[in-house]
Amino acid sequence: MGRRLLQRDRKFNEALLKQHLGHFAIWPFDYVAALEYRRLAAELRQHGRTMQQIDI
């Protein structure tokens, strides 16, 4: 692929993202959220139920 094609695809994808982003809740990931993530990941691991990070 040429550089121009990649730039065009990137612009298209960015426009698509901006168009649909309002349909999703965007939650902040702060220190408290990081601690809860750590707790949940450890609990799942103890029970042999690991999940991908994006799914937790």
N, C-alpha and C positions, 0 to 999 in steps of 0.2 A: 504494500500500500504506500502510496505517496504521502508526503507530509500534508498536502492540501486536503486530501481525503480524510486523514485523521483529524485535522482541525475542524473540518465540516462536521464530522461525526461527533466530536466533542461539543461543538456549539449546539447541535441538534439535541444531544443528550442533556446538556445543561438546561435548555429551554423546556424539555420534557419534564425534567426534575422540578423546575420552578413552577410549572403548570400544575403538577400533582402533589407537591409538597404540603399544601394546605389541608390535604385529606388525612394527614397523619399527625398524631400527637408526638411532639419532640420533647422528651424529658431531659432535664439537665443531668449530667453525670458528675456529681460532686463527691466529696469525701464520704458522706453518709451512704450514698449509693454504692460507692466502692466497697465499703465495709459489708453491706448487705450482699453484694455480689459474691464477695469472698466467703461469707457464711453459707450462702446457698450452694455455691460450687463445692465447698467442702462437704456439706451434708449429702449432696447428690453423689459425690465420689465415694463416701463411706457406704452408701447403699448400692454401689455398683451401677449407678445410673448417670454416667457422665453425659454431658451434652455439649454441643459446640457453643462457644462463647456468645455467638450472635443469638442463640435460642434462649439463653437464660434471662 
